[in-house]
Amino acid sequence: MKKNSVCKTGNSGMESSQKPFKRRALLMGGGVFASMLLVHPTNLLAQAERSDGPRRINLSGRQRMLIQRAGKFVCLAYQNPDPAPLLAAAAETLALHQTTEAGLKDGDDELGLEPETNASVLSALTRANNAFAPYGQTIRDAIEGRRVEQEHLQAISDLNGPALADMDAAVNLIERVYKSAELSEQMAMLINISGRQRMFTQRLVLLLCLSRSGLASSDTREELFRTMNRFNISLNILNRVTPGALRDSKSRPIIERLNSLQGDWAALRERISTTLRITEDGSVEDILHVNERAEELLNRMNAIVLLYEEAAE
Protein backbone atom coordinates (compact mmCIF):
# COMPACT_ATOMS: atom_id res chain seq x y z
CA MET A 1 0.00 0.00 0.00
CA LYS A 2 1.23 3.48 -0.82
CA LYS A 3 2.03 5.61 2.16
CA ASN A 4 0.41 8.73 0.72
CA SER A 5 -2.92 6.99 0.24
CA VAL A 6 -2.91 5.90 3.87
CA CYS A 7 -2.30 9.42 5.12
CA LYS A 8 -5.10 10.77 2.99
CA THR A 9 -7.45 8.09 4.23
CA GLY A 10 -6.48 8.74 7.81
CA ASN A 11 -6.61 12.52 7.92
CA SER A 12 -8.51 14.27 5.15
CA GLY A 13 -12.00 13.77 6.55
CA MET A 14 -10.96 14.79 10.06
CA GLU A 15 -9.51 18.06 8.84
CA SER A 16 -12.81 18.89 7.20
CA SER A 17 -14.69 17.89 10.35
CA GLN A 18 -12.71 20.12 12.69
CA LYS A 19 -12.40 23.41 10.83
CA PRO A 20 -16.01 24.45 10.30
CA PHE A 21 -16.87 24.41 13.96
CA LYS A 22 -14.34 27.02 15.15
CA ARG A 23 -16.98 29.73 15.08
CA ARG A 24 -18.33 31.02 11.80
CA ALA A 25 -15.00 32.38 10.51
CA LEU A 26 -14.64 29.13 8.58
CA LEU A 27 -17.89 28.26 6.85
CA MET A 28 -16.93 25.03 5.10
CA GLY A 29 -15.34 21.92 6.42
CA GLY A 30 -17.33 18.93 9.79
CA GLY A 31 -27.66 1.63 12.37
CA VAL A 32 -28.70 1.99 15.50
CA PHE A 33 -31.77 3.96 16.36
CA ALA A 34 -33.12 4.70 19.86
CA SER A 35 -36.54 5.99 20.83
CA MET A 36 -36.88 9.64 21.87
CA LEU A 37 -36.91 10.39 25.56
CA LEU A 38 -39.86 12.26 27.01
CA VAL A 39 -39.12 15.73 28.36
CA HIS A 40 -41.18 17.72 30.81
CA PRO A 41 -42.84 20.73 29.12
CA THR A 42 -41.20 23.21 31.50
CA ASN A 43 -37.80 21.95 30.40
CA LEU A 44 -38.74 22.54 26.80
CA LEU A 45 -39.86 26.09 27.51
CA ALA A 46 -36.66 26.84 29.37
CA GLN A 47 -34.68 26.27 26.17
CA ALA A 48 -36.86 28.28 23.77
CA GLU A 49 -34.83 31.50 23.91
CA ARG A 50 -31.42 29.96 23.34
CA SER A 51 -29.60 30.65 20.10
CA ASP A 52 -27.27 27.65 19.84
CA GLY A 53 -29.94 25.03 19.14
CA PRO A 54 -28.99 24.34 15.49
CA ARG A 55 -25.31 24.03 16.34
CA ARG A 56 -26.03 21.86 19.39
CA ILE A 57 -28.02 19.40 17.28
CA ASN A 58 -25.28 19.43 14.66
CA LEU A 59 -22.39 18.84 17.05
CA SER A 60 -24.15 16.27 19.20
CA GLY A 61 -24.97 14.47 15.97
CA ARG A 62 -21.34 14.67 14.92
CA GLN A 63 -20.46 12.68 18.05
CA ARG A 64 -22.28 9.69 16.55
CA MET A 65 -20.07 9.94 13.49
CA LEU A 66 -16.89 10.23 15.57
CA ILE A 67 -17.77 7.07 17.52
CA GLN A 68 -17.93 5.09 14.29
CA ARG A 69 -14.95 6.91 12.79
CA ALA A 70 -12.61 6.07 15.66
CA GLY A 71 -13.53 2.39 15.48
CA LYS A 72 -13.16 2.43 11.71
CA PHE A 73 -9.57 3.66 11.89
CA VAL A 74 -8.62 0.99 14.42
CA CYS A 75 -10.18 -1.75 12.31
CA LEU A 76 -8.37 -0.50 9.21
CA ALA A 77 -5.14 -0.40 11.19
CA TYR A 78 -5.66 -4.07 12.16
CA GLN A 79 -5.61 -5.05 8.49
CA ASN A 80 -2.88 -2.65 7.41
CA PRO A 81 0.84 -3.48 7.44
CA ASP A 82 1.55 0.12 8.50
CA PRO A 83 -0.98 0.90 11.25
CA ALA A 84 0.67 4.08 12.55
CA PRO A 85 -1.09 6.70 10.35
CA LEU A 86 -4.49 5.12 10.95
CA LEU A 87 -3.95 4.91 14.71
CA ALA A 88 -2.89 8.57 14.65
CA ALA A 89 -6.17 9.39 12.90
CA ALA A 90 -8.05 7.41 15.57
CA ALA A 91 -6.30 9.44 18.29
CA GLU A 92 -7.25 12.68 16.54
CA THR A 93 -10.84 11.48 16.34
CA LEU A 94 -10.94 10.66 20.05
CA ALA A 95 -9.54 14.09 20.90
CA LEU A 96 -12.25 15.82 18.88
CA HIS A 97 -14.90 13.63 20.50
CA GLN A 98 -13.61 14.54 23.97
CA THR A 99 -13.51 18.27 23.19
CA THR A 100 -17.07 18.23 21.87
CA GLU A 101 -18.26 16.12 24.80
CA ALA A 102 -17.01 18.75 27.21
CA GLY A 103 -18.41 21.58 25.10
CA LEU A 104 -21.89 20.09 24.95
CA LYS A 105 -21.99 20.06 28.75
CA ASP A 106 -19.90 23.02 29.85
CA GLY A 107 -20.02 25.26 26.79
CA ASP A 108 -17.21 26.16 24.39
CA ASP A 109 -16.73 29.52 22.69
CA GLU A 110 -14.82 28.07 19.74
CA LEU A 111 -17.52 25.48 19.14
CA GLY A 112 -20.25 28.10 19.55
CA LEU A 113 -21.85 26.30 22.49
CA GLU A 114 -23.30 27.72 25.68
CA PRO A 115 -23.25 25.67 28.91
CA GLU A 116 -26.06 23.12 28.98
CA THR A 117 -28.69 23.80 31.67
CA ASN A 118 -31.38 21.25 30.82
CA ALA A 119 -31.26 18.42 33.36
CA SER A 120 -32.73 15.86 30.96
CA VAL A 121 -30.16 16.64 28.29
CA LEU A 122 -27.31 16.51 30.80
CA SER A 123 -28.50 13.10 32.01
CA ALA A 124 -28.73 11.80 28.44
CA LEU A 125 -25.23 13.05 27.65
CA THR A 126 -23.91 11.36 30.80
CA ARG A 127 -25.50 8.07 29.79
CA ALA A 128 -23.99 8.39 26.33
CA ASN A 129 -20.54 9.13 27.74
CA ASN A 130 -20.77 6.19 30.14
CA ALA A 131 -21.68 3.87 27.27
CA PHE A 132 -18.81 5.26 25.21
CA ALA A 133 -16.22 4.84 27.98
CA PRO A 134 -15.31 1.13 27.50
CA TYR A 135 -15.41 1.53 23.73
CA GLY A 136 -13.16 4.58 23.87
CA GLN A 137 -10.78 2.84 26.26
CA THR A 138 -10.41 -0.06 23.85
CA ILE A 139 -9.42 2.37 21.12
CA ARG A 140 -6.98 4.15 23.44
CA ASP A 141 -5.39 0.83 24.38
CA ALA A 142 -4.75 0.06 20.72
CA ILE A 143 -3.34 3.54 20.13
CA GLU A 144 -1.04 3.41 23.14
CA GLY A 145 0.13 -0.10 22.24
CA ARG A 146 0.78 1.04 18.65
CA ARG A 147 -0.84 -2.10 17.30
CA VAL A 148 -4.28 -3.65 17.07
CA GLU A 149 -4.88 -7.07 18.56
CA GLN A 150 -7.81 -9.37 17.89
CA GLU A 151 -9.20 -8.57 21.34
CA HIS A 152 -9.39 -4.87 20.42
CA LEU A 153 -11.36 -5.62 17.30
CA GLN A 154 -13.69 -7.98 19.13
CA ALA A 155 -14.39 -5.33 21.76
CA ILE A 156 -15.08 -2.73 19.07
CA SER A 157 -17.51 -5.14 17.41
CA ASP A 158 -19.29 -5.74 20.74
CA LEU A 159 -19.30 -2.19 22.12
CA ASN A 160 -19.78 0.18 19.22
CA GLY A 161 -23.51 -0.52 18.91
CA PRO A 162 -24.42 0.31 22.53
CA ALA A 163 -22.23 3.44 22.48
CA LEU A 164 -23.90 4.62 19.29
CA ALA A 165 -27.41 3.85 20.57
CA ASP A 166 -27.07 6.00 23.68
CA MET A 167 -25.53 8.90 21.73
CA ASP A 168 -28.33 8.66 19.17
CA ALA A 169 -30.87 8.83 22.00
CA ALA A 170 -29.14 11.95 23.34
CA VAL A 171 -29.23 13.64 19.92
CA ASN A 172 -32.92 12.84 19.51
CA LEU A 173 -33.61 14.35 22.92
CA ILE A 174 -31.61 17.47 22.06
CA GLU A 175 -33.62 17.81 18.86
CA ARG A 176 -36.82 17.57 20.89
CA VAL A 177 -35.70 20.07 23.53
CA TYR A 178 -34.32 22.71 21.18
CA LYS A 179 -37.10 22.94 18.64
CA SER A 180 -38.98 26.18 19.24
CA ALA A 181 -40.58 29.12 17.50
CA GLU A 182 -37.10 30.06 16.27
CA LEU A 183 -36.08 26.50 15.33
CA SER A 184 -39.01 24.69 13.75
CA GLU A 185 -39.67 21.01 14.27
CA GLN A 186 -38.89 20.34 10.63
CA MET A 187 -35.57 22.19 10.69
CA ALA A 188 -34.48 20.48 13.90
CA MET A 189 -35.30 17.13 12.30
CA LEU A 190 -33.45 17.99 9.07
CA ILE A 191 -30.27 18.93 10.95
CA ASN A 192 -30.47 15.69 12.91
CA ILE A 193 -31.12 13.45 9.90
CA SER A 194 -28.51 15.09 7.67
CA GLY A 195 -26.00 14.78 10.53
CA ARG A 196 -26.87 11.12 10.94
CA GLN A 197 -25.97 10.56 7.28
CA ARG A 198 -22.39 11.50 8.18
CA MET A 199 -22.40 8.73 10.76
CA PHE A 200 -23.67 6.19 8.23
CA THR A 201 -20.70 6.85 5.93
CA GLN A 202 -18.32 5.87 8.73
CA ARG A 203 -20.43 3.02 10.07
CA LEU A 204 -20.55 1.38 6.65
CA VAL A 205 -16.75 1.22 6.44
CA LEU A 206 -16.48 -0.01 10.02
CA LEU A 207 -19.03 -2.78 9.44
CA LEU A 208 -17.39 -3.77 6.18
CA CYS A 209 -13.98 -3.90 7.85
CA LEU A 210 -15.33 -5.94 10.77
CA SER A 211 -17.05 -8.29 8.36
CA ARG A 212 -13.79 -8.89 6.54
CA SER A 213 -11.87 -9.40 9.79
CA GLY A 214 -13.63 -12.65 10.66
CA LEU A 215 -14.05 -11.48 14.27
CA ALA A 216 -17.41 -9.73 13.98
CA SER A 217 -20.76 -11.03 15.16
CA SER A 218 -22.83 -13.13 12.77
CA ASP A 219 -25.26 -10.30 11.93
CA THR A 220 -22.61 -7.70 11.03
CA ARG A 221 -23.20 -8.18 7.31
CA GLU A 222 -26.96 -7.85 7.79
CA GLU A 223 -26.43 -4.64 9.77
CA LEU A 224 -24.29 -3.31 6.94
CA PHE A 225 -27.15 -3.78 4.47
CA ARG A 226 -29.61 -2.25 6.94
CA THR A 227 -27.33 0.78 7.24
CA MET A 228 -27.22 1.21 3.47
CA ASN A 229 -31.00 1.03 3.41
CA ARG A 230 -31.27 3.62 6.18
CA PHE A 231 -29.02 5.97 4.22
CA ASN A 232 -31.38 5.63 1.25
CA ILE A 233 -34.45 6.27 3.41
CA SER A 234 -32.90 9.30 5.09
CA LEU A 235 -31.79 10.75 1.76
CA ASN A 236 -35.36 10.44 0.50
CA ILE A 237 -36.67 12.21 3.62
CA LEU A 238 -34.23 15.08 3.17
CA ASN A 239 -35.26 15.50 -0.47
CA ARG A 240 -38.96 15.37 0.36
CA VAL A 241 -39.06 17.62 3.43
CA THR A 242 -36.49 20.30 2.60
CA PRO A 243 -38.49 22.23 -0.05
CA GLY A 244 -41.40 22.76 2.34
CA ALA A 245 -39.26 23.58 5.37
CA LEU A 246 -37.21 26.37 3.76
CA ARG A 247 -37.74 29.27 1.39
CA ASP A 248 -36.59 28.63 -2.18
CA SER A 249 -33.50 30.78 -1.75
CA LYS A 250 -32.30 28.57 1.10
CA SER A 251 -33.64 25.20 -0.01
CA ARG A 252 -32.34 25.38 -3.59
CA PRO A 253 -28.59 25.05 -2.80
CA ILE A 254 -29.31 22.23 -0.37
CA ILE A 255 -31.46 20.32 -2.86
CA GLU A 256 -28.80 20.81 -5.53
CA ARG A 257 -26.14 19.34 -3.24
CA LEU A 258 -28.38 16.44 -2.23
CA ASN A 259 -28.97 15.66 -5.89
CA SER A 260 -25.29 15.95 -6.75
CA LEU A 261 -24.18 13.44 -4.13
CA GLN A 262 -26.47 10.72 -5.51
CA GLY A 263 -23.66 9.65 -7.82
CA ASP A 264 -21.17 9.47 -4.95
CA TRP A 265 -23.59 7.38 -2.92
CA ALA A 266 -24.27 5.02 -5.84
CA ALA A 267 -20.53 4.58 -6.36
CA LEU A 268 -19.98 3.82 -2.68
CA ARG A 269 -22.81 1.28 -2.61
CA GLU A 270 -21.37 -0.49 -5.62
CA ARG A 271 -17.87 -0.50 -4.16
CA ILE A 272 -19.15 -1.98 -0.88
CA SER A 273 -21.09 -4.69 -2.72
CA THR A 274 -18.01 -5.58 -4.75
CA THR A 275 -15.79 -5.71 -1.67
CA LEU A 276 -18.26 -7.97 0.15
CA ARG A 277 -17.84 -10.54 -2.60
CA ILE A 278 -14.10 -10.70 -1.92
CA THR A 279 -12.96 -13.25 0.66
CA GLU A 280 -11.10 -12.45 3.86
CA ASP A 281 -7.85 -13.12 1.96
CA GLY A 282 -8.40 -10.11 -0.28
CA SER A 283 -6.05 -7.16 -0.24
CA VAL A 284 -6.56 -4.36 2.27
CA GLU A 285 -6.44 -1.99 -0.70
CA ASP A 286 -10.06 -2.68 -1.62
CA ILE A 287 -11.30 -1.60 1.82
CA LEU A 288 -9.11 1.50 1.67
CA HIS A 289 -10.71 2.36 -1.66
CA VAL A 290 -14.13 2.05 -0.05
CA ASN A 291 -12.93 4.30 2.74
CA GLU A 292 -11.73 6.94 0.27
CA ARG A 293 -15.20 6.99 -1.31
CA ALA A 294 -16.78 7.23 2.13
CA GLU A 295 -14.52 10.16 3.02
CA GLU A 296 -15.65 12.02 -0.09
CA LEU A 297 -19.27 11.40 0.80
CA LEU A 298 -18.64 12.43 4.41
CA ASN A 299 -17.22 15.77 3.29
CA ARG A 300 -20.18 16.44 1.01
CA MET A 301 -22.70 15.47 3.69
CA ASN A 302 -20.91 17.68 6.20
CA ALA A 303 -21.26 20.66 3.88
CA ILE A 304 -25.00 19.96 3.64
CA VAL A 305 -25.38 19.80 7.42
CA LEU A 306 -23.71 23.20 7.68
CA LEU A 307 -26.15 24.62 5.13
CA TYR A 308 -29.08 23.33 7.21
CA GLU A 309 -27.55 24.82 10.33
CA GLU A 310 -27.03 28.17 8.64
CA ALA A 311 -30.57 28.18 7.23
CA ALA A 312 -31.98 27.57 10.72
CA GLU A 313 -30.17 30.50 12.33
C-alpha positions in Angstrom: 0.0 0.0 0.0 1.2 3.5 -0.8 2.0 5.6 2.2 0.4 8.7 0.7 -2.9 7.0 0.2 -2.9 5.9 3.9 -2.3 9.4 5.1 -5.1 10.8 3.0 -7.4 8.1 4.2 -6.5 8.7 7.8 -6.6 12.5 7.9 -8.5 14.3 5.2 -12.0 13.8 6.5 -11.0 14.8 10.1 -9.5 18.1 8.8 -12.8 18.9 7.2 -14.7 17.9 10.4 -12.7 20.1 12.7 -12.4 23.4 10.8 -16.0 24.4 10.3 -16.9 24.4 14.0 -14.3 27.0 15.1 -17.0 29.7 15.1 -18.3 31.0 11.8 -15.0 32.4 10.5 -14.6 29.1 8.6 -17.9 28.3 6.9 -16.9 25.0 5.1 -15.3 21.9 6.4 -17.3 18.9 9.8 -27.7 1.6 12.4 -28.7 2.0 15.5 -31.8 4.0 16.4 -33.1 4.7 19.9 -36.5 6.0 20.8 -36.9 9.6 21.9 -36.9 10.4 25.6 -39.9 12.3 27.0 -39.1 15.7 28.4 -41.2 17.7 30.8 -42.8 20.7 29.1 -41.2 23.2 31.5 -37.8 22.0 30.4 -38.7 22.5 26.8 -39.9 26.1 27.5 -36.7 26.8 29.4 -34.7 26.3 26.2 -36.9 28.3 23.8 -34.8 31.5 23.9 -31.4 30.0 23.3 -29.6 30.6 20.1 -27.3 27.7 19.8 -29.9 25.0 19.1 -29.0 24.3 15.5 -25.3 24.0 16.3 -26.0 21.9 19.4 -28.0 19.4 17.3 -25.3 19.4 14.7 -22.4 18.8 17.0 -24.1 16.3 19.2 -25.0 14.5 16.0 -21.3 14.7 14.9 -20.5 12.7 18.1 -22.3 9.7 16.5 -20.1 9.9 13.5 -16.9 10.2 15.6 -17.8 7.1 17.5 -17.9 5.1 14.3 -14.9 6.9 12.8 -12.6 6.1 15.7 -13.5 2.4 15.5 -13.2 2.4 11.7 -9.6 3.7 11.9 -8.6 1.0 14.4 -10.2 -1.7 12.3 -8.4 -0.5 9.2 -5.1 -0.4 11.2 -5.7 -4.1 12.2 -5.6 -5.1 8.5 -2.9 -2.6 7.4 0.8 -3.5 7.4 1.5 0.1 8.5 -1.0 0.9 11.3 0.7 4.1 12.6 -1.1 6.7 10.3 -4.5 5.1 11.0 -4.0 4.9 14.7 -2.9 8.6 14.7 -6.2 9.4 12.9 -8.0 7.4 15.6 -6.3 9.4 18.3 -7.3 12.7 16.5 -10.8 11.5 16.3 -10.9 10.7 20.0 -9.5 14.1 20.9 -12.3 15.8 18.9 -14.9 13.6 20.5 -13.6 14.5 24.0 -13.5 18.3 23.2 -17.1 18.2 21.9 -18.3 16.1 24.8 -17.0 18.8 27.2 -18.4 21.6 25.1 -21.9 20.1 25.0 -22.0 20.1 28.8 -19.9 23.0 29.9 -20.0 25.3 26.8 -17.2 26.2 24.4 -16.7 29.5 22.7 -14.8 28.1 19.7 -17.5 25.5 19.1 -20.2 28.1 19.6 -21.9 26.3 22.5 -23.3 27.7 25.7 -23.3 25.7 28.9 -26.1 23.1 29.0 -28.7 23.8 31.7 -31.4 21.3 30.8 -31.3 18.4 33.4 -32.7 15.9 31.0 -30.2 16.6 28.3 -27.3 16.5 30.8 -28.5 13.1 32.0 -28.7 11.8 28.4 -25.2 13.0 27.7 -23.9 11.4 30.8 -25.5 8.1 29.8 -24.0 8.4 26.3 -20.5 9.1 27.7 -20.8 6.2 30.1 -21.7 3.9 27.3 -18.8 5.3 25.2 -16.2 4.8 28.0 -15.3 1.1 27.5 -15.4 1.5 23.7 -13.2 4.6 23.9 -10.8 2.8 26.3 -10.4 -0.1 23.8 -9.4 2.4 21.1 -7.0 4.2 23.4 -5.4 0.8 24.4 -4.7 0.1 20.7 -3.3 3.5 20.1 -1.0 3.4 23.1 0.1 -0.1 22.2 0.8 1.0 18.6 -0.8 -2.1 17.3 -4.3 -3.6 17.1 -4.9 -7.1 18.6 -7.8 -9.4 17.9 -9.2 -8.6 21.3 -9.4 -4.9 20.4 -11.4 -5.6 17.3 -13.7 -8.0 19.1 -14.4 -5.3 21.8 -15.1 -2.7 19.1 -17.5 -5.1 17.4 -19.3 -5.7 20.7 -19.3 -2.2 22.1 -19.8 0.2 19.2 -23.5 -0.5 18.9 -24.4 0.3 22.5 -22.2 3.4 22.5 -23.9 4.6 19.3 -27.4 3.8 20.6 -27.1 6.0 23.7 -25.5 8.9 21.7 -28.3 8.7 19.2 -30.9 8.8 22.0 -29.1 12.0 23.3 -29.2 13.6 19.9 -32.9 12.8 19.5 -33.6 14.4 22.9 -31.6 17.5 22.1 -33.6 17.8 18.9 -36.8 17.6 20.9 -35.7 20.1 23.5 -34.3 22.7 21.2 -37.1 22.9 18.6 -39.0 26.2 19.2 -40.6 29.1 17.5 -37.1 30.1 16.3 -36.1 26.5 15.3 -39.0 24.7 13.7 -39.7 21.0 14.3 -38.9 20.3 10.6 -35.6 22.2 10.7 -34.5 20.5 13.9 -35.3 17.1 12.3 -33.5 18.0 9.1 -30.3 18.9 10.9 -30.5 15.7 12.9 -31.1 13.5 9.9 -28.5 15.1 7.7 -26.0 14.8 10.5 -26.9 11.1 10.9 -26.0 10.6 7.3 -22.4 11.5 8.2 -22.4 8.7 10.8 -23.7 6.2 8.2 -20.7 6.8 5.9 -18.3 5.9 8.7 -20.4 3.0 10.1 -20.5 1.4 6.7 -16.8 1.2 6.4 -16.5 0.0 10.0 -19.0 -2.8 9.4 -17.4 -3.8 6.2 -14.0 -3.9 7.8 -15.3 -5.9 10.8 -17.1 -8.3 8.4 -13.8 -8.9 6.5 -11.9 -9.4 9.8 -13.6 -12.6 10.7 -14.1 -11.5 14.3 -17.4 -9.7 14.0 -20.8 -11.0 15.2 -22.8 -13.1 12.8 -25.3 -10.3 11.9 -22.6 -7.7 11.0 -23.2 -8.2 7.3 -27.0 -7.8 7.8 -26.4 -4.6 9.8 -24.3 -3.3 6.9 -27.1 -3.8 4.5 -29.6 -2.2 6.9 -27.3 0.8 7.2 -27.2 1.2 3.5 -31.0 1.0 3.4 -31.3 3.6 6.2 -29.0 6.0 4.2 -31.4 5.6 1.3 -34.5 6.3 3.4 -32.9 9.3 5.1 -31.8 10.7 1.8 -35.4 10.4 0.5 -36.7 12.2 3.6 -34.2 15.1 3.2 -35.3 15.5 -0.5 -39.0 15.4 0.4 -39.1 17.6 3.4 -36.5 20.3 2.6 -38.5 22.2 -0.1 -41.4 22.8 2.3 -39.3 23.6 5.4 -37.2 26.4 3.8 -37.7 29.3 1.4 -36.6 28.6 -2.2 -33.5 30.8 -1.7 -32.3 28.6 1.1 -33.6 25.2 0.0 -32.3 25.4 -3.6 -28.6 25.1 -2.8 -29.3 22.2 -0.4 -31.5 20.3 -2.9 -28.8 20.8 -5.5 -26.1 19.3 -3.2 -28.4 16.4 -2.2 -29.0 15.7 -5.9 -25.3 15.9 -6.7 -24.2 13.4 -4.1 -26.5 10.7 -5.5 -23.7 9.7 -7.8 -21.2 9.5 -5.0 -23.6 7.4 -2.9 -24.3 5.0 -5.8 -20.5 4.6 -6.4 -20.0 3.8 -2.7 -22.8 1.3 -2.6 -21.4 -0.5 -5.6 -17.9 -0.5 -4.2 -19.2 -2.0 -0.9 -21.1 -4.7 -2.7 -18.0 -5.6 -4.8 -15.8 -5.7 -1.7 -18.3 -8.0 0.2 -17.8 -10.5 -2.6 -14.1 -10.7 -1.9 -13.0 -13.3 0.7 -11.1 -12.5 3.9 -7.8 -13.1 2.0 -8.4 -10.1 -0.3 -6.1 -7.2 -0.2 -6.6 -4.4 2.3 -6.4 -2.0 -0.7 -10.1 -2.7 -1.6 -11.3 -1.6 1.8 -9.1 1.5 1.7 -10.7 2.4 -1.7 -14.1 2.1 -0.1 -12.9 4.3 2.7 -11.7 6.9 0.3 -15.2 7.0 -1.3 -16.8 7.2 2.1 -14.5 10.2 3.0 -15.6 12.0 -0.1 -19.3 11.4 0.8 -18.6 12.4 4.4 -17.2 15.8 3.3 -20.2 16.4 1.0 -22.7 15.5 3.7 -20.9 17.7 6.2 -21.3 20.7 3.9 -25.0 20.0 3.6 -25.4 19.8 7.4 -23.7 23.2 7.7 -26.2 24.6 5.1 -29.1 23.3 7.2 -27.6 24.8 10.3 -27.0 28.2 8.6 -30.6 28.2 7.2 -32.0 27.6 10.7 -30.2 30.5 12.3 
